[in-house]
Amino acid sequence: MDWNKERNLTMLVDFYELTMANGYLQKGMQNRRAVFDMFFRKIPDGGGFAICAGLEQTIDYLKNLHFTEEDIEYLRGKKIFAESFLDWLRDFHFSCDVWAMPEGTPIFPNEPVVTVEGPIMEAQLVETMVLLSINFQSLVTTKASRIVRAAAGRPVMEFGSRRAQSYDAAVLGARAAYIGGCSGTACAIADREYQTPALGTMAHSWVQLFDSEYEAFKAYAEVYPDSCTLLVDTYNVLKSGIPNAIKVFDEVLAPMGYRPKGVRIDSGDIAYLSKKARKMLDAAGYPDCGICASNSLDEYLIRDLLLQGAKIDSFGVGENLITSKSDPVFGGVYKLVAVEEDGRYAPRIKLSEAAEKITTPCKKMVYRLFNRESGQAVADYIALFDEEVPETGPITLFDPINTWKSKTFDNVEIRPMLVKVFDKGRCCYESPDIETIKATCAAQVAGLWEEVLRFENPHRYYVDLSQDLWTCKQRLLAEHEL
């Protein structure tokens, strides 16, 4: 579904993208071609990898780019834009080439996630929405993957709609969480638009509305006998919630020939309560009744609950997932890396006294090396776009900082990771369905070394530069020595 279709988001730009475009036109530079990379510098939560998401929405945006007369009148009212520029906007047509990492792909710092090549005015204008789309969904997908891995095979439901930062974040966050491995979402519209299964039963208000907890449970079981999950912590989990649930299971569901689906605990000492509840349910003849836990959970709390022996079969995770509360900024950036000069691209670099902010110049391709025996990813290799790279090795990688560290791989499969999604402004890529993206994500995460998957102090996955690319970067550093 094109979430942007009914809203023209072309003007969702930083104002400087418009002032620069106007300036390029006034200086006769509108047709000069340039290359921009979108990449990120730091993995959220100190993890070993991030996961790319949001490409489908980026594509939808680029396919629908156009300026309305209302947009143009607004800009004319600013009294700083030339009429020739406003005419250019009226006839605007996106004509760039775009490459990107497919959704669900593990990604690493300082390697291109999206590359845009084309006339400078067009390539610059799309910066904000490329960053918005990729940054937010990659952040939530990465967080979801961490939480799902902590749950160790138990289903995780995304419960964060009401805590998301805007309705767009609720919907697209649900999509991103599903890609990262969640089993479904509380967000109904996300199910309708993106086929992320909607899940949910009752709130405490349902229980409070009835004269007694038993009556509330009984009414719900009568309406939904084949999917009966009861919220048991409104008053007291062990003294009333579980006993009343068992009574309803016995008196309502059993005579109808149904088994209970589960109970949900949303407060209190969940480890202790779940163990006690499990014993009570088992003793009553309901060992198949699942126990769901919610209440401000994250990957660390889930891991601790399971280490404490909590008897939990599934989890509902809200604000800590949908906002990635522990590290809520993905930090992707969009930087110029090459400019056309005399029919060929000249590299560009952005320098800084902070080494991590120095960019890598040139139009590039990212390659991933896979061990041919285990199938696991062992390193990424960033090379010049037109550089010849062997498909199977041997290939020598060296640390771009500690250059004396190197390793030669000769039993690997080397795959290009960036796929072309736009060719001269025409979309040439069909986004997979959500289930395919989710399966791709699970398979690729499983293909990383266990040491990279650690939550604390993960092994650093190596992302190295080719010799030619490294040499070009060093030359530019020397030319612009600080």
N, C-alpha and C positions, 0 to 999 in steps of 0.2 A: 504494500500500500504506500502511496505517495503522501506522507504526512504533511508535506508542504504544498500540495496541489491547490488547496482552496485559499492559501495565504501566499501572496507573492513575497518571498523573503529576499529578493534581489538587493534590496536596500539594507539588509542586515550586514552592514559593513562598518568598519572603523572609519571615521570621517577622513582620516589621513589617506585612506585608499582612494577616495574621491579627489582630494586636493592633489595628490601625486599624479593621478591619471590626467587631470586637467593640465597639470604642469608638463607632463610628457607630451601631450598633444600640442601645447603652445610652443614647445621647443622642437617640434618635428620628430619626436622619438617614438611616436605611437606604434610604429611597425617594427621597432627593434625587438628582437626575440630574446627571451631570457628563460632561465630555468630556476625554479624554486623547489626546495625540499621542505616537507613537513616531517619533523622528527621530535623525539623527546629526549630529555637528558637524565632523568632519574626515575627509577622504578618505584611505584608507590609502596609504602609500608616496608621498604628495605628488602623487597622480594627479589627473586632471582630472574624474573621475567615479567612482562606485561602481555596482554592479548589485544590484538587489533579488533575494533568493532566500529560501526558507524559508517562504513563505506556505502551501504545501500542508500542512506540518507544523503550522503555527499553526492552520489550520482543523481539522485532525484533533484537535488538543488541545481546542479550544473545543467541538467536537461531542461530546466524550467526558467533559466535566467532571461529576464527581460525587464526593461524599465517602463513604467506606465507614465501617462501624461501627468498624473498626480505626483509621481516621483520627480519628474522633471520640473514641474511648477514649484515644488518645495525647494529644489536646488537653485532655481532661478531666484527665489526669494532670499537666498543667502547672499546674493550680490557679489559673489567672488568667482563665479564660474563663467567661462566664455560661452557665447552662444554656439560656437563651433563644437564645444565639448558637449553641450546639451543635445545638439543634433546627433552627435556620435552616440550618445546614450540612447536616443530614440531608435536608432538603427542597430543597436548592439546585438551581436550574435557571437556566442562563445565558439572559438575556433582552436582551442588549445589541445595538445596531447596530454594525457594524464596516465600515470602508472601508479599502482597502489598494492599494498599487501592485502590479500584476501581476508575477509572477516574470519575470526577464529584462529588466526595465525599468531603464535608467540612472537613477540617483537622485543627488541633490545635497544638500549640507549645509543643515540648518535648515528643510527642507521636510517635511511629514508623509509618512511612509512607511506607517504604520498609524494609523488614528483609531478609538478605541473610545468609544461614547456609550451611557450607560445608568445604572442605579442605581449610586451611588458604591461600594457594597460589592462589587458584581460587577466593575465596571470596574477597581477597584484590585487585585482578587485575581489578575487575569490578567497583571499587569505582567511578572513574571519570565519566564514561558514565552514571551510575545510577544518579549521582548528576546532570550532564548536562541535561539529559532528563527530570527529574522531576522538577528541580529548574526552568528552563526557562518556561516551559509550565504552571506550577502551578502559576508562577508569572503573566503571561499574562492572564490566565483564571480568577485569582482573581481580577485583574484590570478590565477586561471586565465585570465581575459580578457587580462591583461597578458602572461602567458607565451605564450599562443596567438598574440597579435599579434606578439610578438618572433620567433616561429618562422616567420613570413612564409609561411603556407600549408602548412607541413609538419605532419603529425599530431603531437599531444602526448598522451602517455598519462599518466594519474595513477597514480603508483607509491607513494603515501604511507601505505598502510593501517597498516603496522607502526610508523610514526612518529607516527601521529595520537594526540591526547590523549584516549583512551578509544575503545571500540568504537563508540559512537554517532557520534563524530567521524569515524571511518573510513568508516562507511556513508553518513552524510549529507554528509560532505566529498566523497566520490566523486560523489554526486548533484550537489552544487554545482559541482564542477569540470567535470562534463559540460555543465551549463547554460552555463558560461563558455566552452565551446568545445573542451574536451578530446575526443579521439576515443574514449576508453574508460578503463577502470580496472583495476588489479590486484585489486580487491576483488570476490570472487565473489558475496558475498551482496548487494552493491549491484546487480549485474546481475540477480539473481533478483528482488529486491524493486522495483527502480526502472528496470530495463531499460537500465542504463548498461553497454555491452558490456564483458565481462570479457576482458582481454588478458594474455598472459604465456607464457613458454616454459620456461626453465630457470634455476637458480641455479648458483653456482660449485660447490656441493656435488655436483651431478650430475656435473660434469666430474671433480671430485676422487675420486668414488667408484670410477671405472673405473681400470683399470691404466694407461691412457694417454688423452691428450686425443683422439686419433684414435678410439679405441674408444668414448669417450663420445659424440662427434659422430656416429659411425656408428650407434650404437644409437638415438639420438634421431631421426635421419633415417629409419631403418627404421620407427619407430613413427609419426612424423608427416611423411610424405613430401610432403604437399600444403601444409604450413604450416611448413616447416623454417627456424627462425631460431636461430642458434648463438651462444652467449656466448663470445667469443674472447679475453678478457683474463685468464683464470685464471692463465696462466703467462707468456706473452710474445706480444703481439698480432701482431707482424710476423714473428717467427722461428718460431712454432709455431701460433698461433691461426688466422690467415688461411691459411697453407699447409695445415693439417689440414682446415680447412673446405672449401677448394677440392678437396682430395683426396676428401673425402666427397661433394661435389657431383658429381665426375667418376665415382666408383666406385659410388655408391649411388643418387643421385637420377636422374642422366642415364639409366642403363639402365632405370629404372622409368618414364621419360617425364615426370619432374617437374623444375621449375626451383626453385632456392632462393628462399626469401622474404627472408632477410636475415641479417645478423650484428649483434651488439650489443657495443659497447665501453663498459665501465663504470668505467674508471680510466685514469690516465696523461694525457699531453698529447693530448686528444681531437682538437684541430684537426690537429695533425701526423699522428697515427695514422690519422685518417679519410682524409686525402689520400693517404697511402701505401697504405692498404687499398683505396681506390678504384682506384688504378692496378693493383694486383695482381689484383683481381677482374675488372677490365675486360680485362686481358691474358689472363686465363684463360678468357675468353668468358662472363663473368657480369656484363655491364653493368646487368642488371635486378635484381641482388641489392642490396637496400637496406641502408643502414648506419644503425643506431639508436644514439644516444648517451644515456647516463644518468650518474649520479654527481653528486648535490648541485647540480643545475642550478637556475637561476632565469632571469628575463627578461633580466637584464643579461649573464649568462654566455652564454646562447643568442644574444643579439644580437652579442656579441663573437666567438663562434665563427663565425657566419656572415660577419661583417666580415673575418675572417681567411681566408675561403675554405674553411672546413671542408666536407667532402663528406658531409653528414649529411642523411638523408632523413626521419628522425623522431626524437622525443625522449621519454624517460621521465623524469618529474619527481616527486620524492618529498616529503621533509619541507619543503622551501621552499615547496611549494604547499599541502599539506594543513594546515600550521600557519600559513601566511602569515608565515613566520619573520621577515622583515624588518620587519613591522609587524603584530603578531599580535592586536591588539585593535580591533574595529570601532568601539566607543564609542557605540553607539546608546543613547538615554535615553528615558524614558517620563514625560511631564510633564502635569500638570493645566493645561488652557487655558481652561476655562469651567465655571461652576456654575449650576444652575438657581435662579433667584430670582423669585418671584411669576409663575411661568409662562413666564419667558423666561430666556435664558442671559446671565449676567453674565461678562465676560471676567476671566481671571486671568493674572497674569504672575509669573515668578520672576526676581528681580533678583540681580545680582552685581557686585562690583567688576571682575570679568573680563567684558568686553563680550561675548565669545563665549558666555558662559553665560546671558545674558539671553534668556528665551524669547519667542516670539511668541504673543500671546493669541488667543482666539476659536476657534470651530469654523471650519475652513477647507477650501477646495478648491484643489488644485494644477492649473494649466493649463500646457500646453506649446505653444509657438509654433513652427510649422513653416513654413519658406519654401515658398510655393506653387510656385515654379519648380524649386528643387533638391530639395525634400522634406526638407531637413535641419532638425534642431532648432536654434533660434537662442536661445531663452531660456525660462525658467520664470516663471510669474506666480502668486503666491499671493494669493488673494482670500478675503473672507468667504464662508462656505458658500452663503448665499442671495443673494450679490451678482450682479447681471446683468453678464455678460461677453460681448462680441460674439464670434460664431463666426469671423469673418474679419478683424476689425479695422475701422477703425484703433484701435490701442491704444497708449498711451504708458507706457513703463516708465522708472522712475528708480531710481538706486542708493539703497538704503535708508540707507546710511551717508553717501556723498557725494551728497547730494540734488540738487545742481546738475547732475549728469550724468543726462541723460535721452535717450530715443530713441523715436520714434513708428514703429510697424510698421503698414503698411496693405495688405500683400500676403502675409498669413499665414493659415494654418489654425490655429485655437485649439481644442485638445482637452483635455477634463478627463482627469486621469490617475488619480485614485483611483476604484476600482470598489467597489461595495457587495458585501460577501461574507456578512454576516449581517444579517438583518432581524428585530428583536425576538427574537434568539436562534436563529432558524432560518437554516440555511445556504442562501443563495440564489445561490451561485456554484459552478460546476464547474471544478475545476482542470484545465488542459490536460494532455495527455500530455507526457512528458519531451522528445520530439522537437520538439513544437510550441513548448515553452518555450525550448529551445535555439535553434531557428530565429528566434524572436522576439528573443532576446538578440542574435544575430548581426546581424539586420537593424537593430535599434535602435542598436547600437554603430556600425554602418556609416553611420547617419544623423547622426552627430555630426561637427562640423568636425574636420579633421585636426589642427588646432592644439590641440584639446581632448584628443586621443589621445596627445600627447607624454608620454613617461615623465618627463622633466625639465622643470620650469617650464612646465607646460601652460597654455594660455589659460584664464582663469577664465570658466567658463560662468555667465551671469548668472541669478540667482534673485532676483526683485524682488517687493516687496509692492504690492498695490493701494493707491490713495490712502486709501480708507476704512480699510483694515487698518493702514496706517502711522499714520494719525491716531489710531486707537484705541490703538495701542502707545505713541505719544508721550504721550497723555493719561495713561495708567497710569504711565509713567515719571515724569511730572511730579507725579502724586499721591503717589508713593512715593519721592520724590527722596532719594538716599543722602546 
